[in-house]
Amino acid sequence: MRILFIIIGICCAISAFAQDGNDSVRINQLFNFDWKFKAGEISNAEDPKLDDRDWRKLDLPHDFQFEQPWDKSASRGRGFKAMGAGWYRKTFNADAAWKGKRVLLDFEGIMLTGNVWLNGRKIGGTDYGYLGFELDITDIIRYDTVNCVAVRASTGEMGNSRWYTGGGLFRDVHLIVKDKISIARHGVFITTPSISSQNAVVNVQVEVAGIKNQQYELQINTRIFSPAGALVAETKMLAPQKSKLAEVEVQLPKINISNPQLWSCETPNLYSAEVVLVLNGKVIDKITEKFGIRTIEFSKEYGLKLNGRKVFLKGVANHHDLGAVGAAAYETSIARMMDKLKAFGFNHIRTSHNPYSESFLRLADEKGILVVDELYDKWGSTVAWAGSAPWNDLWYKNTKEWIKRDRNHPSVIMWSFGNELQFQEERWGFPTSDWGVTTYRILDVVAKRYDPTRKTTVAMYPARAGGIVKADRDFNIEDNIVPPELSIVTDVASFNYCWNDYQNYLKHAPDLIIYQSEAVTNELAAPYFGMDRDKMVGLAYWGAIEYWGESSGWPRKGWNYSFFNHSLEPNPQAYLIKSIFNDEPLVHIGIVDSEAESRLWNDVVVGRNYISSHWNREAGKKYDIYTYSNADEVELVVNGKSMGVRQNSADVKKRNIVFWKDIPFAPGKITAIARRGDKEVARHELETTGEFIGLVLETENSAWKADGMDLQYVKVYAVDSKGRKVPTAAEEIAFELSGPARLIAVDNGNHSSDSLFGGNKTVLHKGFAMAILRSEKIAGTVKLKVTAAELKQLEETLIVK
């Protein structure tokens, strides 16, 4: 079936709009600043009269669990951090102009779960912290005195998650003031039934609240603006009268957009939709949202097409933490991750195994990243359920909030309801004795009620039909290599690992549309080359970026069988992936540091070969070397002497990998020369450096904003007298900061370090360290000083605008 539609990325305008230029129509105020925090259980913390002068002042987002000490006795799955709670408080004054309007607090999430009080009265909370909620405080807010919001956040019990979750107010909070007649929460949905190069037909649906049983002359207007800001179309109609629904979905007359600029990975064009409610000639509500026009098609014949062109998903599947800031959802941290992935040829992220932040999806829209949006890990309440109420009590509310929140993003191409759950009945949610098929169908009906335009899926555990897993003696008997029952009914069959079984699966179920929702990194390029890329959807490498939790054992603080470390510095294997994801000629040298590590995890073998790219080695030793290249052949040269020429292999397990055994080290240069035919197309050279004698700084954010939220990442590298990076340097360095910014974290990329990320000191790891600065809400000059023992102080001047 061909699906043609337009989708929008939610970007609610926070600027006020008024009919007369004075009275604001809708206020959407970022509520992240000037909170107070205290860890632990605090008696009467919700009481506005509580003396909180000794509480720590901070701004959101914030992950209190990440600040806790590493605890070897704690769960390695939960990142060697103890479980616990933390309290937040914030005071604010209400504006008298808000009287007569609805006043709401909108929390994008509380990790892992949480409750909220206003002026000592409990007003709500969340039982599943990965999704947001809004609380109506209209009748509780005080206009004659200060108001006090209190929030208790809990990381839950150890068994509530299989990975590190973080804790606290880890995403944005907003205060919203709007008319009692207004656009409902996530109340705009835009689709297109027809798109061509000449025209896009746009349907706008607006959900209106506050008109139940009323007979208002309420007009709904929508104007569409091009990516350049020009008005290109508009539509309007009256809302229905005397409706008995609390929130009324209104389908506006269709809109035609001539010569639409399509959204794609290469050209992520975004239009703007301005939706306005007008009552008796006066504007009473307005929302402006970004959107993109594109077509998505899935088929067993070609896998996935975007705008009519075949696309193969080249992605990652990771948890939601962001390195040195923990689970705090900083937009800058998300953006730099996406930029790094795109630079290495990735075009896809699977949100494993929960909804990510709203800023994540907005950035995916802007950068052209394709997203498989996932709601849960397991469906049942007995295995790794990340909620404080039973799954069966929450599934409908969560599904509705998730779909309505995310359905308008052009980056989202598929809904995934869960992960690895079909082989044990206690993971299915409903005990229907059919391997979760009925549960999936129930979820699918609800999902398609709120978004009929996308396919749905569930990621399969590496199991066979009948719940046969690797521990069963007949797992690898050919007659038992049958796809799980659940994969037969999902719109798209998503399999974790087992890429070499897919052709056998198709013998039993030839209509499967196959997506490899997790591929192991230690198999390197094989999961990619081993798929039928012409007919299948794509793949996502599991844990391609180091994350906290799911450690293989102390002192490692998390998953590190990865292509990038948690600071986003690439391991050599990342260049192999770049060579398969891009056509641009590439060659990269990696020297083996130690024996490869492997272990059985989730019924698959995982691990990593520990490799680095430097030529500061031990005299007299021989080293095994890999060269990663998409060229036809590679020649390896040491100090001008050729070690030979070797051809690229056609074997899916060896392609783009050339192995060199026992190459003797001699100080100087080692060079890999890649050729296609007889022509050199790429080369990579490593050079033995001198002693560490200085530091160099590299800043990432050239447009650092003075909004109190934007981050500046400053990378520090050890160098020798010729300015060459010294990867063996391990000295302690310190940072000193002045000006309108704060130092919020220091990092060195060492996943086994026992150090925390606060403070101002760290030790160079592989010659690398990093400082993360957060801007204040005023522009100015920031001075960063970096010092190390016996070295001249290094100073960098940064501008925040």
Secondary structure, DSSP 8 states (H G I E B T S, - for coil): -EEEEEEEE-----S---SSSSS-S-EEEE--SSEEEEES--TTTT-TTS--TTSEEE-SS--TGGGS---TTS-TTTTS----EEEEEEEE---GGGTTSEEEEEES--BSEEEEEETTEEEEEESSTTS-EEEE-TTT--SSS-EEEEEEEE---GGG-SS----BS-S-EEEEEE-SSEEEEEEEEEEEEEE-SSEEEEEEEEEEES-TT----EEEEEEEE-TTS-EEEEEEEE--SS---SEEEEE---EEEES--BB-SS-B--EEEEEEEEETTEEEEEEEEEEEEEEEEEETTTEEEETTEE--EEEEEE-S--GGGTT---HHHHHHHHHHHHHTT--EEEETTS---HHHHHHHHHHT-EEEEE--S-SSSSSS---SS-HHHHHHHHHHHHHHHHTT-TTEEEEEEEES-TTSGGGSSS--SSTTHHHHHHHHHHHHHH-TTSEEEEEE-S--GGG--TTSTTTT-GGG----HHHHHSSEEEEES-GGGHHHHHHH-TT--EEEEEE-GGGTTHHHHTS-TTTS-EEEEETSB-EEBS-SSTT--EE--SSB-TT--B-HHHHHHHHHH--S--EEEEEE-S--EEEEETTEEEEE--EE------TT-EEEEEEEESSSEEEEEETTEEEEEEE---STTTTTEEEEEEEE--SSEEEEEEEETTEEEEEEEEE------EEEEEE--TT---SSS-EEEEEEEEE-TTS-B-TT---EEEEEEESSEEEEEEE---TT----S-SSEEE-BTTEEEEEEEE-SS-EEEEEEEEETTS--EEEEEEE-
